[in-house]
Amino acid sequence: MIRFSWLQFRAQAVTAAAALAAVVVVLAITSPHRQANFGVSNWLYTAGIVVLYLTPAIIGIFWGAPLISRELETGTFRLAWTQSISRTRWVAVKLGLTALAAMATAGLLSLVVTWWSSPMDQRNPLGGYRLSAVLFGARDLVPVGSTAFAFALGVTIGLLTRRAIPAIAISLAIFAAVLVAVPLWVRPHLIPPVRTVSSLNLSNISVGSSFPENSLGVSTTVNIPGAWVYSNQVTTPSGSTSLGLAPQACISGPANSPTAGPTSVCQAAIGRLHLRQVVVYQPGSRYWAFQWLETAIYLLLALLLAGFCTWWIDRRLSR
């Protein structure tokens, strides 16, 4: 059964190996020139991010979706089930062999792209670059987990639809929705964030006022290297974000514009308000904890989908 599954999968495996080898060669050749040729380096840097998001999707729709749906569509599954091999073993071998190849492909690709991109990641203008929504899912372990999930999702949708083309379209749509949902609604809640309250640094603020109410507006930056900042607010000592009326010394004008910065008189008036800076964030030191947690979630979902496929074939398709 393993040999037969390998023969069926051989073309996809050879194609993936060739593509992976090409990526390794390109990155190895361009690695010493990352600093010298910014145009090419930036293009490859962006391409690496795109490729690591596309790889799980491509594996899910072209390896996963047709894996069983094509057998059901053409009727070739009947031949396998008339042999001495049980349905459970048939599913386990087909899923296991291809899933391991998919995860290995994504893991090696992520390894070389993460290695090549690491110096440029550190200069990325995104705050908390390693935990940023764009880079996080295209680095280290997460592409392996998302690939396993995309593959299992494709197999499951193919099993339910019994048609390869509809399975490809549906799997792609669901996986794209998951890629959007996870960084927005799942990742921020995996670990409770840190909340800090500190005195406002008057040398690093921008002051403005609304017209005609003259309500005071104060903003400041966050200086926590590598942090993923959820929110950054200026509040009163009681915790209110409504700061009251702007002091006369801070009424909007050329001298108090955000680009010019507040005058010393305005700063002194702001200081007498005893404002606080409240920052909610994830420290950069939690990067690997987030990587392992998110990867574990993807792998758990993949295992649940694989279990469902086994149950469906063993129970439902036998009727």
Residue pairs with C-beta under 8 A, 6 or more apart in sequence:
1 85
1 89
1 90
1 93
2 93
2 97
5 93
5 94
5 97
5 98
6 13
6 97
9 97
9 98
9 101
12 62
12 63
12 101
13 101
16 101
16 105
20 105
20 108
20 109
23 51
23 109
23 112
23 113
24 112
26 44
27 44
27 48
27 112
27 113
27 115
27 116
30 37
30 40
30 41
30 44
30 116
31 116
33 40
33 41
34 41
34 116
34 119
34 120
35 41
41 120
42 120
44 116
45 117
45 120
48 113
48 116
48 117
48 138
49 117
49 134
49 135
49 138
51 109
51 113
52 106
52 109
52 110
52 113
52 137
52 138
52 139
52 143
53 137
53 138
53 179
55 105
55 106
55 109
55 143
55 147
56 106
56 143
56 146
56 147
56 149
56 150
56 151
56 175
57 150
57 172
57 175
57 176
59 102
59 105
59 106
59 147
59 150
59 151
59 154
60 147
60 149
60 150
60 151
60 153
60 154
60 171
60 172
60 175
61 150
61 154
61 167
61 168
61 171
61 172
61 175
62 168
63 98
63 102
63 151
63 154
64 98
64 102
64 150
64 151
64 152
64 153
64 154
64 155
64 158
64 171
65 154
65 155
65 157
65 158
65 164
65 167
65 168
65 171
66 158
66 164
66 167
66 168
67 94
67 95
67 98
67 154
67 155
67 158
68 77
68 91
68 94
68 155
68 158
68 159
68 309
68 313
69 158
69 159
69 161
69 162
69 163
69 164
69 167
70 76
70 158
70 164
71 77
71 80
72 158
72 159
72 162
73 162
73 163
73 164
80 90
81 87
81 90
87 313
87 314
87 317
87 318
88 310
88 314
90 313
91 309
91 310
91 313
91 314
92 310
95 152
95 155
95 306
95 309
98 151
99 148
99 151
99 152
99 302
99 306
102 147
102 148
102 151
103 144
103 147
103 148
105 147
106 143
106 144
106 146
106 147
107 143
107 144
109 143
110 138
110 139
110 140
110 141
110 142
110 143
110 144
113 138
113 139
114 139
114 140
117 139
121 129
121 130
121 135
121 139
122 129
124 132
124 135
126 132
126 134
126 135
127 222
127 227
127 228
127 229
128 226
128 227
128 228
128 229
128 281
128 282
128 284
129 135
129 226
130 136
130 139
130 226
130 284
130 287
131 226
131 227
131 228
131 282
131 284
131 286
131 287
131 290
132 228
133 183
133 184
133 187
136 142
136 183
136 187
136 290
136 291
136 294
137 143
137 146
137 179
137 182
137 183
139 291
140 291
141 291
141 292
141 295
142 291
142 294
142 295
142 298
144 295
145 294
145 295
145 296
145 297
145 298
145 299
145 302
146 179
146 298
148 298
148 299
148 302
149 175
149 178
149 298
149 299
149 301
149 302
149 305
150 171
150 175
151 302
152 301
152 302
152 303
152 305
152 306
152 309
153 171
153 174
153 175
153 302
153 305
154 167
154 168
154 171
155 305
155 306
155 309
156 305
156 308
156 309
157 167
157 170
157 171
157 174
158 164
158 167
158 171
159 309
159 312
159 313
160 167
160 312
161 167
161 170
182 294
186 294
186 297
187 290
187 294
188 230
190 290
190 293
190 294
191 282
191 286
191 289
191 290
191 293
193 230
193 280
193 281
193 282
194 280
194 281
194 282
194 283
195 278
195 279
195 280
196 278
196 279
196 281
197 276
197 277
197 278
198 276
198 277
198 279
199 274
199 275
199 276
199 277
200 218
200 220
200 234
200 270
200 275
200 276
200 277
201 220
201 277
202 267
202 270
202 271
203 267
204 220
204 221
204 223
205 218
205 219
205 220
205 234
205 262
205 267
205 270
206 218
206 219
206 220
206 258
206 261
206 262
207 216
207 217
207 218
207 246
207 250
207 256
207 258
207 262
207 266
207 270
208 217
208 218
208 246
208 252
208 256
208 258
209 215
209 216
209 217
209 246
209 250
209 251
209 252
210 217
211 252
213 245
214 245
214 246
214 251
215 242
215 243
215 244
215 245
215 246
216 243
216 244
216 245
216 246
216 247
216 250
217 243
217 246
218 234
218 243
218 270
218 275
219 234
219 258
220 232
220 234
220 277
221 232
222 229
222 232
222 279
222 281
224 279
224 281
224 283
224 284
225 284
226 283
226 284
226 285
226 287
227 281
227 282
227 283
227 284
228 281
228 282
228 284
229 279
229 280
229 281
230 280
230 281
230 282
231 278
231 279
231 280
232 277
232 278
232 279
232 280
233 241
233 277
233 278
233 279
234 241
234 243
234 275
234 276
234 277
234 278
235 241
235 243
235 275
235 276
235 277
235 278
236 242
236 243
236 244
236 273
236 274
236 275
236 276
237 274
237 275
237 276
239 276
239 278
243 273
243 275
244 273
246 252
247 266
247 269
247 270
248 269
249 263
249 265
249 266
249 268
249 269
250 256
250 262
250 266
250 269
250 270
254 260
255 263
256 262
256 263
256 266
262 270
282 290
